[in-house]
Amino acid sequence: QTLHSWKIFSKEMSTTVRKMAESGNADAQVKLAKMYLKCQNVDQNRSKALSWYRKAAEQGHVEAQFDLGTILFDGSAQDRTTAIKWMRSAAEQGHVEAQFCLGKKFLSGEGVAEDDESALCWLTMAAEHGHSEAQELFASIHDRRTLPVMQGLSLKDAQRDLGDLLRRGGAGAEARAEAVRWLRR
């Protein structure tokens, strides 16, 4: 039985998870963080949950990075800056929900400077991974942006513009590769 399959925690399982977390197991650290948030055989403790999420996130645990970013985003402006850092790290590693969340935040300017190009870049990645809300949001943004194409831009110019947009989005290697693909068409 893996840590991910444990839905209900007994005291014995809680002890095992804690020992594994204390020994540096990132999956166990995430489980323990969730236990502290959901009050599963431990007293609810947001501070301890954040501490365990941070330990796992610092080891590169993608789920921990996203969860930590999500929790911190509801805090102070400084917490939001840290939250965006963790969300971006998860998104750059392919966490689809993180890509979607970043896209929405750049679109609305919530916690970051409003940036339609970055929003479109992140939403594109999430949409390409099958995220249905990202696909819908991307389509609505794309519809607003296609008017210039209909007003005289050629398809080749539109593809070049999309490639430039993705390249400037600063979303990591995957976005740059996608930009190159569009620029070469």
ZADO-1210 file (C-alpha; in nm, 4 decimals, padded with zeros to 6 digits):
<atoms>
<atom x="00.0000" y="00.0000" z="00.0000" code="GLN" pos="1"/>
<atom x="00.1423" y="00.3363" z="-00.0990" code="THR" pos="2"/>
<atom x="00.1124" y="00.6671" z="00.0788" code="LEU" pos="3"/>
<atom x="-00.1091" y="00.7972" z="-00.2015" code="HIS" pos="4"/>
<atom x="-00.3640" y="00.5186" z="-00.1530" code="SER" pos="5"/>
<atom x="-00.4205" y="00.5861" z="00.2169" code="TRP" pos="6"/>
<atom x="-00.7532" y="00.7630" z="00.2424" code="LYS" pos="7"/>
<atom x="-00.8274" y="00.7110" z="00.6100" code="ILE" pos="8"/>
<atom x="-00.5452" y="00.7390" z="00.8578" code="PHE" pos="9"/>
<atom x="-00.5181" y="00.5292" z="01.1705" code="SER" pos="10"/>
<atom x="-00.2938" y="00.6397" z="01.4562" code="LYS" pos="11"/>
<atom x="-00.0444" y="00.3740" z="01.3458" code="GLU" pos="12"/>
<atom x="-00.0405" y="00.5033" z="00.9888" code="MET" pos="13"/>
<atom x="-00.0039" y="00.8583" z="01.1184" code="SER" pos="14"/>
<atom x="00.3024" y="00.7545" z="01.3173" code="THR" pos="15"/>
<atom x="00.4509" y="00.5826" z="01.0127" code="THR" pos="16"/>
<atom x="00.3853" y="00.8858" z="00.7915" code="VAL" pos="17"/>
<atom x="00.5398" y="01.1184" z="01.0491" code="ARG" pos="18"/>
<atom x="00.8550" y="00.9032" z="01.0760" code="LYS" pos="19"/>
<atom x="00.8881" y="00.8880" z="00.6978" code="MET" pos="20"/>
<atom x="00.8340" y="01.2653" z="00.6705" code="ALA" pos="21"/>
<atom x="01.0932" y="01.3334" z="00.9387" code="GLU" pos="22"/>
<atom x="01.3409" y="01.1161" z="00.7482" code="SER" pos="23"/>
<atom x="01.2968" y="01.3355" z="00.4395" code="GLY" pos="24"/>
<atom x="01.0413" y="01.1431" z="00.2316" code="ASN" pos="25"/>
<atom x="00.8686" y="01.4144" z="00.0242" code="ALA" pos="26"/>
<atom x="00.5526" y="01.2084" z="-00.0382" code="ASP" pos="27"/>
<atom x="00.5179" y="01.1530" z="00.3360" code="ALA" pos="28"/>
<atom x="00.5775" y="01.5225" z="00.4004" code="GLN" pos="29"/>
<atom x="00.2882" y="01.6076" z="00.1673" code="VAL" pos="30"/>
<atom x="00.0656" y="01.3487" z="00.3372" code="LYS" pos="31"/>
<atom x="00.1541" y="01.4862" z="00.6795" code="LEU" pos="32"/>
<atom x="00.0845" y="01.8415" z="00.5614" code="ALA" pos="33"/>
<atom x="-00.2584" y="01.7305" z="00.4389" code="LYS" pos="34"/>
<atom x="-00.3208" y="01.5551" z="00.7696" code="MET" pos="35"/>
<atom x="-00.2532" y="01.8833" z="00.9530" code="TYR" pos="36"/>
<atom x="-00.4846" y="02.0741" z="00.7209" code="LEU" pos="37"/>
<atom x="-00.7671" y="01.8202" z="00.7375" code="LYS" pos="38"/>
<atom x="-00.7265" y="01.7251" z="01.1030" code="CYS" pos="39"/>
<atom x="-00.6645" y="01.3545" z="01.0337" code="GLN" pos="40"/>
<atom x="-00.5378" y="01.1955" z="01.3574" code="ASN" pos="41"/>
<atom x="-00.3531" y="01.5184" z="01.4415" code="VAL" pos="42"/>
<atom x="-00.4740" y="01.8540" z="01.5643" code="ASP" pos="43"/>
<atom x="-00.5420" y="02.0908" z="01.2777" code="GLN" pos="44"/>
<atom x="-00.2396" y="02.3166" z="01.2434" code="ASN" pos="45"/>
<atom x="-00.1940" y="02.5397" z="00.9371" code="ARG" pos="46"/>
<atom x="00.1560" y="02.6436" z="01.0414" code="SER" pos="47"/>
<atom x="00.2787" y="02.2836" z="01.0640" code="LYS" pos="48"/>
<atom x="00.1051" y="02.2003" z="00.7370" code="ALA" pos="49"/>
<atom x="00.2863" y="02.4867" z="00.5626" code="LEU" pos="50"/>
<atom x="00.6162" y="02.3763" z="00.7130" code="SER" pos="51"/>
<atom x="00.5779" y="02.0211" z="00.5802" code="TRP" pos="52"/>
<atom x="00.4591" y="02.1428" z="00.2397" code="TYR" pos="53"/>
<atom x="00.7626" y="02.3732" z="00.2209" code="ARG" pos="54"/>
<atom x="01.0028" y="02.0873" z="00.3016" code="LYS" pos="55"/>
<atom x="00.8544" y="01.8734" z="00.0237" code="ALA" pos="56"/>
<atom x="00.8372" y="02.1683" z="-00.2184" code="ALA" pos="57"/>
<atom x="01.2035" y="02.2462" z="-00.1610" code="GLU" pos="58"/>
<atom x="01.2810" y="01.8891" z="-00.2676" code="GLN" pos="59"/>
<atom x="01.1032" y="01.9564" z="-00.5985" code="GLY" pos="60"/>
<atom x="00.7755" y="01.7801" z="-00.5118" code="HIS" pos="61"/>
<atom x="00.5380" y="01.9275" z="-00.7712" code="VAL" pos="62"/>
<atom x="00.2137" y="01.8662" z="-00.5801" code="GLU" pos="63"/>
<atom x="00.3659" y="02.0256" z="-00.2687" code="ALA" pos="64"/>
<atom x="00.4749" y="02.3283" z="-00.4707" code="GLN" pos="65"/>
<atom x="00.1261" y="02.3782" z="-00.6094" code="PHE" pos="66"/>
<atom x="-00.0512" y="02.3155" z="-00.2780" code="ASP" pos="67"/>
<atom x="00.1876" y="02.5476" z="-00.0934" code="LEU" pos="68"/>
<atom x="00.1350" y="02.8180" z="-00.3549" code="GLY" pos="69"/>
<atom x="-00.2415" y="02.7789" z="-00.3342" code="THR" pos="70"/>
<atom x="-00.2461" y="02.8071" z="00.0445" code="ILE" pos="71"/>
<atom x="-00.0014" y="03.0983" z="00.0589" code="LEU" pos="72"/>
<atom x="-00.1934" y="03.2938" z="-00.2057" code="PHE" pos="73"/>
<atom x="-00.4664" y="03.3687" z="00.0473" code="ASP" pos="74"/>
<atom x="-00.2140" y="03.5426" z="00.2758" code="GLY" pos="75"/>
<atom x="-00.0296" y="03.8739" z="00.2689" code="SER" pos="76"/>
<atom x="00.1218" y="04.0421" z="-00.0376" code="ALA" pos="77"/>
<atom x="00.4583" y="03.8878" z="00.0557" code="GLN" pos="78"/>
<atom x="00.2910" y="03.5474" z="00.0814" code="ASP" pos="79"/>
<atom x="00.1392" y="03.6028" z="-00.2635" code="ARG" pos="80"/>
<atom x="00.4809" y="03.6678" z="-00.4135" code="THR" pos="81"/>
<atom x="00.6077" y="03.3437" z="-00.2622" code="THR" pos="82"/>
<atom x="00.2884" y="03.1670" z="-00.3713" code="ALA" pos="83"/>
<atom x="00.3391" y="03.2706" z="-00.7339" code="ILE" pos="84"/>
<atom x="00.7003" y="03.1448" z="-00.7165" code="LYS" pos="85"/>
<atom x="00.5834" y="02.8007" z="-00.6018" code="TRP" pos="86"/>
<atom x="00.2952" y="02.7889" z="-00.8519" code="MET" pos="87"/>
<atom x="00.5314" y="02.8837" z="-01.1338" code="ARG" pos="88"/>
<atom x="00.7757" y="02.6117" z="-01.0275" code="SER" pos="89"/>
<atom x="00.4978" y="02.3509" z="-01.0355" code="ALA" pos="90"/>
<atom x="00.3656" y="02.4845" z="-01.3672" code="ALA" pos="91"/>
<atom x="00.7096" y="02.4728" z="-01.5276" code="GLU" pos="92"/>
<atom x="00.7291" y="02.1059" z="-01.4286" code="GLN" pos="93"/>
<atom x="00.4019" y="02.0359" z="-01.6093" code="GLY" pos="94"/>
<atom x="00.1463" y="02.0628" z="-01.3260" code="HIS" pos="95"/>
<atom x="-00.1617" y="02.1386" z="-01.5358" code="VAL" pos="96"/>
<atom x="-00.3714" y="02.2954" z="-01.2589" code="GLU" pos="97"/>
<atom x="-00.0796" y="02.5253" z="-01.1714" code="ALA" pos="98"/>
<atom x="-00.0546" y="02.6289" z="-01.5374" code="GLN" pos="99"/>
<atom x="-00.4268" y="02.7076" z="-01.5390" code="PHE" pos="100"/>
<atom x="-00.4129" y="02.9000" z="-01.2103" code="CYS" pos="101"/>
<atom x="-00.1180" y="03.1086" z="-01.3287" code="LEU" pos="102"/>
<atom x="-00.2969" y="03.1820" z="-01.6546" code="GLY" pos="103"/>
<atom x="-00.6019" y="03.3059" z="-01.4656" code="LYS" pos="104"/>
<atom x="-00.3914" y="03.5152" z="-01.2284" code="LYS" pos="105"/>
<atom x="-00.2017" y="03.6824" z="-01.5130" code="PHE" pos="106"/>
<atom x="-00.5311" y="03.7434" z="-01.6912" code="LEU" pos="107"/>
<atom x="-00.6943" y="03.9085" z="-01.3889" code="SER" pos="108"/>
<atom x="-00.3840" y="04.0687" z="-01.2415" code="GLY" pos="109"/>
<atom x="-00.4530" y="03.8954" z="-00.9113" code="GLU" pos="110"/>
<atom x="-00.1244" y="03.8775" z="-00.7211" code="GLY" pos="111"/>
<atom x="00.0805" y="03.9547" z="-01.0342" code="VAL" pos="112"/>
<atom x="00.0927" y="04.2313" z="-01.2901" code="ALA" pos="113"/>
<atom x="-00.1830" y="04.1812" z="-01.5451" code="GLU" pos="114"/>
<atom x="-00.0213" y="04.0299" z="-01.8531" code="ASP" pos="115"/>
<atom x="-00.2388" y="03.8891" z="-02.1306" code="ASP" pos="116"/>
<atom x="00.0600" y="03.7370" z="-02.3092" code="GLU" pos="117"/>
<atom x="00.1744" y="03.5389" z="-02.0056" code="SER" pos="118"/>
<atom x="-00.1871" y="03.4438" z="-01.9361" code="ALA" pos="119"/>
<atom x="-00.2289" y="03.3117" z="-02.2872" code="LEU" pos="120"/>
<atom x="00.0989" y="03.1221" z="-02.2675" code="CYS" pos="121"/>
<atom x="00.0053" y="02.9413" z="-01.9425" code="TRP" pos="122"/>
<atom x="-00.3525" y="02.8791" z="-02.0537" code="LEU" pos="123"/>
<atom x="-00.2248" y="02.7344" z="-02.3812" code="THR" pos="124"/>
<atom x="-00.0102" y="02.4835" z="-02.1950" code="MET" pos="125"/>
<atom x="-00.2950" y="02.3815" z="-01.9634" code="ALA" pos="126"/>
<atom x="-00.5391" y="02.3600" z="-02.2548" code="ALA" pos="127"/>
<atom x="-00.2992" y="02.1415" z="-02.4529" code="GLU" pos="128"/>
<atom x="-00.2893" y="01.9036" z="-02.1567" code="HIS" pos="129"/>
<atom x="-00.6679" y="01.8697" z="-02.1686" code="GLY" pos="130"/>
<atom x="-00.7697" y="02.1143" z="-01.8938" code="HIS" pos="131"/>
<atom x="-01.1283" y="02.1919" z="-02.0007" code="SER" pos="132"/>
<atom x="-01.1591" y="02.5263" z="-01.8184" code="GLU" pos="133"/>
<atom x="-00.8287" y="02.6388" z="-01.9686" code="ALA" pos="134"/>
<atom x="-00.9552" y="02.5354" z="-02.3129" code="GLN" pos="135"/>
<atom x="-01.2709" y="02.7425" z="-02.2669" code="GLU" pos="136"/>
<atom x="-01.0835" y="03.0454" z="-02.1337" code="LEU" pos="137"/>
<atom x="-00.8195" y="03.0161" z="-02.4062" code="PHE" pos="138"/>
<atom x="-01.0943" y="03.0024" z="-02.6706" code="ALA" pos="139"/>
<atom x="-01.2599" y="03.3163" z="-02.5342" code="SER" pos="140"/>
<atom x="-00.9279" y="03.5036" z="-02.5286" code="ILE" pos="141"/>
<atom x="-00.8384" y="03.3721" z="-02.8729" code="HIS" pos="142"/>
<atom x="-01.1747" y="03.4905" z="-03.0073" code="ASP" pos="143"/>
<atom x="-01.0991" y="03.8443" z="-02.8813" code="ARG" pos="144"/>
<atom x="-00.7538" y="03.8318" z="-03.0396" code="ARG" pos="145"/>
<atom x="-00.8614" y="03.6986" z="-03.3796" code="THR" pos="146"/>
<atom x="-01.0272" y="04.0235" z="-03.4853" code="LEU" pos="147"/>
<atom x="-00.6953" y="04.1693" z="-03.6135" code="PRO" pos="148"/>
<atom x="-00.6422" y="03.8496" z="-03.8145" code="VAL" pos="149"/>
<atom x="-00.9804" y="03.9016" z="-03.9774" code="MET" pos="150"/>
<atom x="-00.8860" y="04.2611" z="-04.0511" code="GLN" pos="151"/>
<atom x="-00.6031" y="04.1812" z="-04.2891" code="GLY" pos="152"/>
<atom x="-00.3341" y="03.9785" z="-04.1156" code="LEU" pos="153"/>
<atom x="-00.2351" y="03.6709" z="-04.3080" code="SER" pos="154"/>
<atom x="-00.2361" y="03.3312" z="-04.1412" code="LEU" pos="155"/>
<atom x="00.1451" y="03.3322" z="-04.1584" code="LYS" pos="156"/>
<atom x="00.1558" y="03.6695" z="-03.9784" code="ASP" pos="157"/>
<atom x="-00.0864" y="03.5413" z="-03.7148" code="ALA" pos="158"/>
<atom x="00.1269" y="03.2307" z="-03.6589" code="GLN" pos="159"/>
<atom x="00.4380" y="03.4471" z="-03.6282" code="ARG" pos="160"/>
<atom x="00.2590" y="03.6732" z="-03.3789" code="ASP" pos="161"/>
<atom x="00.1499" y="03.3718" z="-03.1735" code="LEU" pos="162"/>
<atom x="00.5060" y="03.2373" z="-03.1798" code="GLY" pos="163"/>
<atom x="00.6382" y="03.5754" z="-03.0626" code="ASP" pos="164"/>
<atom x="00.3724" y="03.5861" z="-02.7920" code="LEU" pos="165"/>
<atom x="00.4669" y="03.2443" z="-02.6580" code="LEU" pos="166"/>
<atom x="00.8388" y="03.3181" z="-02.6770" code="ARG" pos="167"/>
<atom x="00.8001" y="03.6346" z="-02.4686" code="ARG" pos="168"/>
<atom x="00.5715" y="03.4622" z="-02.2172" code="GLY" pos="169"/>
<atom x="00.8622" y="03.3520" z="-01.9984" code="GLY" pos="170"/>
<atom x="00.6969" y="03.0207" z="-01.9200" code="ALA" pos="171"/>
<atom x="00.9942" y="02.7927" z="-01.9569" code="GLY" pos="172"/>
<atom x="01.1290" y="02.5470" z="-02.2102" code="ALA" pos="173"/>
<atom x="00.7951" y="02.3991" z="-02.3138" code="GLU" pos="174"/>
<atom x="00.6533" y="02.7380" z="-02.4128" code="ALA" pos="175"/>
<atom x="00.9690" y="02.8290" z="-02.6028" code="ARG" pos="176"/>
<atom x="00.9532" y="02.5008" z="-02.7947" code="ALA" pos="177"/>
<atom x="00.5897" y="02.5693" z="-02.8807" code="GLU" pos="178"/>
<atom x="00.6845" y="02.9211" z="-02.9949" code="ALA" pos="179"/>
<atom x="00.9564" y="02.7816" z="-03.2228" code="VAL" pos="180"/>
<atom x="00.7044" y="02.5339" z="-03.3700" code="ARG" pos="181"/>
<atom x="00.4691" y="02.8218" z="-03.4572" code="TRP" pos="182"/>
<atom x="00.7476" y="03.0442" z="-03.5871" code="LEU" pos="183"/>
<atom x="00.8662" y="02.7720" z="-03.8273" code="ARG" pos="184"/>
<atom x="00.5263" y="02.7238" z="-03.9913" code="ARG" pos="185"/>
</atoms>
